[in-house]
Amino acid sequence: MRERIAESPRRWARVAGGLYLIVIVGGFFAVGFVPAAIVVPGDAAATARNIAGQELLYRSGLVAHILILACNIPLAVIFYDLFKVVNRKVALFVAFFTLVGTAIEGAGLLNQFTPLILLDGGGYAKVFSAEQTQALASMNLDLQAISFNIALVFFGLYCLSIGYVVFRSTFLPRVVGVLMAIGGLCYLTNSFANFLSPSFAARLFPYIQLPSGVAELSLTLSLIVIGVNAQRWREQAIAAGA
């Protein structure tokens, strides 16, 4: 892949933009739309009924989430090769934070499968009462939310890292780098607010995540529409000895 990127950095930037677009659209569906349609905050019984009554939608959200995680892996590799000409160590941080955040997010998805097992009317229905299974299902969704916030810490660090290399690059708009850095700070603020004071974090949501969404969409559209300035990328590659 390294040699191919050197031959056509603009094409690979657009590939990265396409993968990023899948991540954004999939995230809107899996993390935004599906939970809003199914989860009723503070009402485990209603949430359980929604999961049972809209099981296909719930499972579709899980599939979309898994697709996001799969896209993150090649995205991390492409970003490393694109931005190592700017700063190899920071580009390595971009890939590292992406992969660690993806691993944590993937592990947290196991909690979202638990309600399906508890509520399918199988062996667990003989051990627990309906109220207990509903409470356990709701608890696992809460655990998934916590693991997602842990993953967002690493995605916030990813945003800061890629914001730096985009800003220092000469082949992408510098304003995108600034936006990504701001988005990273918002991710970190949101996560640590949830860890320290969930009630305060609830007042920040969803406004605290809007800058992150704008930043990532800006980077995605820049990669798809503009790609990178191939000549400037090669000049930086030569200067970096890459």
Legacy VTK file of the C-alpha trace (Angstrom):
# vtk DataFile Version 3.0
C-alpha trace
ASCII
DATASET POLYDATA
POINTS 242 float
0.000 0.000 0.000
2.866 2.353 0.768
4.136 2.287 -2.816
0.617 2.742 -4.179
0.006 5.786 -2.002
3.293 7.271 -3.187
2.106 6.790 -6.780
-1.362 8.276 -6.234
-1.842 10.060 -2.880
-4.963 11.865 -4.142
-6.692 8.601 -5.025
-5.920 7.073 -1.647
-7.076 10.231 0.103
-10.425 9.826 -1.657
-10.550 6.179 -0.612
-10.012 7.352 2.969
-12.748 9.943 2.502
-15.138 7.268 1.254
-14.391 5.051 4.252
-14.825 8.015 6.581
-18.196 8.790 4.998
-19.329 5.221 5.700
-18.204 5.675 9.317
-20.141 8.944 9.681
-23.363 7.686 8.068
-23.139 4.366 9.906
-22.465 6.163 13.177
-25.493 8.409 12.701
-27.647 5.305 12.228
-26.076 2.971 14.814
-25.231 5.467 17.572
-27.849 8.135 16.895
-31.023 6.922 15.214
-31.370 3.376 16.592
-30.845 4.211 20.295
-33.186 7.206 19.974
-35.873 4.949 18.489
-35.492 2.107 20.996
-33.996 3.227 24.310
-36.353 4.961 26.747
-34.176 6.587 29.443
-35.153 5.490 32.927
-37.720 2.946 31.720
-36.224 -0.538 31.454
-39.577 -2.159 30.678
-40.333 0.150 27.752
-36.807 -0.278 26.392
-37.131 -4.065 26.596
-40.478 -3.941 24.765
-38.948 -1.786 22.052
-36.017 -4.185 21.595
-38.381 -7.149 21.326
-40.811 -5.314 19.055
-38.164 -3.769 16.780
-35.559 -6.498 16.877
-34.602 -6.136 13.206
-33.920 -2.416 13.668
-31.902 -3.134 16.806
-29.844 -5.816 15.044
-29.378 -3.546 12.015
-27.798 -0.976 14.321
-25.364 -3.617 15.577
-24.445 -4.634 12.019
-23.895 -0.991 11.052
-21.695 -0.527 14.119
-19.579 -3.546 13.200
-19.186 -2.136 9.665
-17.900 1.115 11.176
-15.260 -0.763 13.150
-14.185 -2.679 10.046
-13.764 0.583 8.093
-11.642 2.111 10.860
-8.841 -0.395 10.341
-7.911 0.410 6.698
-8.603 4.074 7.482
-5.916 4.018 10.184
-3.395 2.452 7.782
-4.113 4.917 4.968
-3.918 7.916 7.311
-0.576 6.738 8.636
0.886 6.486 5.135
-0.629 9.800 4.027
0.542 11.821 7.028
3.871 10.220 7.903
5.440 12.655 5.403
4.384 15.459 7.783
5.429 13.871 11.078
5.982 10.143 11.342
5.544 9.938 15.125
2.297 11.900 15.189
0.997 9.886 12.208
1.733 6.780 14.255
-0.340 8.260 17.096
-3.188 8.807 14.621
-3.171 5.115 13.712
-2.615 3.940 17.308
-5.437 5.978 18.847
-7.791 4.919 16.029
-7.073 1.228 16.518
-7.223 1.322 20.332
-10.501 3.250 20.275
-11.877 0.799 17.726
-10.886 -2.190 19.878
-12.570 -0.714 22.969
-15.683 0.176 20.994
-15.842 -3.341 19.538
-15.531 -4.947 22.959
-18.306 -2.721 24.248
-20.639 -3.978 21.519
-20.862 -7.292 23.385
-23.013 -5.493 25.941
-25.503 -4.581 23.212
-25.945 -8.238 22.275
-26.759 -9.191 25.874
-30.339 -7.805 25.828
-31.119 -10.015 22.829
-30.004 -13.079 24.804
-31.865 -12.070 27.956
-35.120 -11.171 26.228
-35.443 -14.053 23.780
-37.590 -16.082 26.173
-35.044 -18.885 26.510
-33.417 -20.362 29.591
-32.888 -17.028 31.320
-36.663 -16.493 31.507
-36.829 -19.494 33.870
-34.206 -18.057 36.217
-35.068 -14.360 36.306
-38.397 -12.601 36.558
-39.516 -10.301 33.733
-38.514 -7.259 35.784
-35.078 -8.709 36.463
-34.362 -9.522 32.812
-35.507 -6.059 31.790
-33.262 -4.466 34.411
-30.280 -6.591 33.351
-30.870 -5.719 29.695
-31.008 -2.026 30.542
-27.869 -2.291 32.700
-25.920 -3.772 29.788
-26.972 -0.885 27.563
-25.682 1.478 30.258
-22.379 -0.439 30.318
-22.141 -0.126 26.546
-22.606 3.636 26.853
-19.746 3.785 29.374
-17.438 1.739 27.125
-18.347 4.033 24.220
-17.319 7.063 26.257
-14.007 5.354 27.044
-13.505 4.754 23.323
-14.289 8.426 22.648
-11.311 9.406 24.818
-9.034 7.708 22.299
-10.973 9.101 19.342
-10.585 12.545 20.901
-6.812 11.993 21.036
-6.985 10.773 17.422
-8.722 14.020 16.443
-6.040 16.108 18.168
-3.275 14.110 16.451
-4.734 14.253 12.975
-5.643 17.896 13.490
-1.952 18.599 14.102
-0.683 16.794 10.994
-3.419 18.276 8.797
-2.554 21.768 10.063
1.159 21.196 9.497
0.641 19.645 6.073
0.742 21.697 2.916
-1.627 19.457 0.968
-4.909 19.878 2.914
-6.732 23.025 4.133
-5.254 24.132 7.449
-8.685 25.143 8.758
-9.670 21.466 8.701
-6.814 20.737 11.098
-8.055 23.443 13.471
-11.592 22.057 13.334
-10.356 18.528 14.047
-8.404 19.727 17.088
-11.495 21.518 18.422
-13.549 18.384 17.753
-11.038 16.306 19.692
-11.283 18.628 22.691
-15.072 18.339 22.550
-14.881 14.526 22.529
-12.579 14.598 25.556
-14.776 17.105 27.385
-17.885 15.020 26.733
-16.287 11.778 27.918
-14.720 13.119 31.102
-17.902 15.035 31.928
-19.746 11.713 31.740
-17.162 10.079 33.995
-17.172 12.869 36.592
-20.727 14.220 36.513
-23.297 12.477 34.275
-25.949 15.070 35.182
-23.689 17.886 33.963
-22.790 15.893 30.825
-26.500 15.480 30.056
-26.814 19.277 29.921
-23.922 19.477 27.466
-25.318 16.806 25.120
-25.806 16.983 22.135
-24.293 20.451 21.708
-20.822 19.363 22.846
-20.657 16.861 19.978
-21.689 19.255 17.207
-18.153 20.686 16.670
-16.789 17.126 16.420
-19.366 16.244 13.783
-18.635 19.392 11.775
-14.888 18.731 11.974
-15.052 15.109 10.849
-17.494 15.925 8.060
-15.181 18.733 6.896
-12.212 16.358 6.767
-14.301 13.744 4.953
-15.545 16.171 2.296
-12.052 17.610 1.843
-10.651 14.132 1.216
-13.448 13.153 -1.180
-13.876 16.389 -3.122
-10.324 17.746 -3.126
-8.248 14.723 -2.228
-4.784 16.048 -1.471
-2.480 18.295 -3.440
-0.345 15.491 -4.893
2.571 17.741 -5.829
2.833 19.212 -2.349
2.457 15.758 -0.801
5.403 14.476 -2.866
7.472 17.541 -1.969
6.880 16.851 1.730
7.636 13.179 1.180
10.980 14.042 -0.431
11.793 16.540 2.329
10.972 13.893 4.962
13.009 11.267 3.180
9.869 9.111 2.751
LINES 1 243
242 0 1 2 3 4 5 6 7 8 9 10 11 12 13 14 15 16 17 18 19 20 21 22 23 24 25 26 27 28 29 30 31 32 33 34 35 36 37 38 39 40 41 42 43 44 45 46 47 48 49 50 51 52 53 54 55 56 57 58 59 60 61 62 63 64 65 66 67 68 69 70 71 72 73 74 75 76 77 78 79 80 81 82 83 84 85 86 87 88 89 90 91 92 93 94 95 96 97 98 99 100 101 102 103 104 105 106 107 108 109 110 111 112 113 114 115 116 117 118 119 120 121 122 123 124 125 126 127 128 129 130 131 132 133 134 135 136 137 138 139 140 141 142 143 144 145 146 147 148 149 150 151 152 153 154 155 156 157 158 159 160 161 162 163 164 165 166 167 168 169 170 171 172 173 174 175 176 177 178 179 180 181 182 183 184 185 186 187 188 189 190 191 192 193 194 195 196 197 198 199 200 201 202 203 204 205 206 207 208 209 210 211 212 213 214 215 216 217 218 219 220 221 222 223 224 225 226 227 228 229 230 231 232 233 234 235 236 237 238 239 240 241
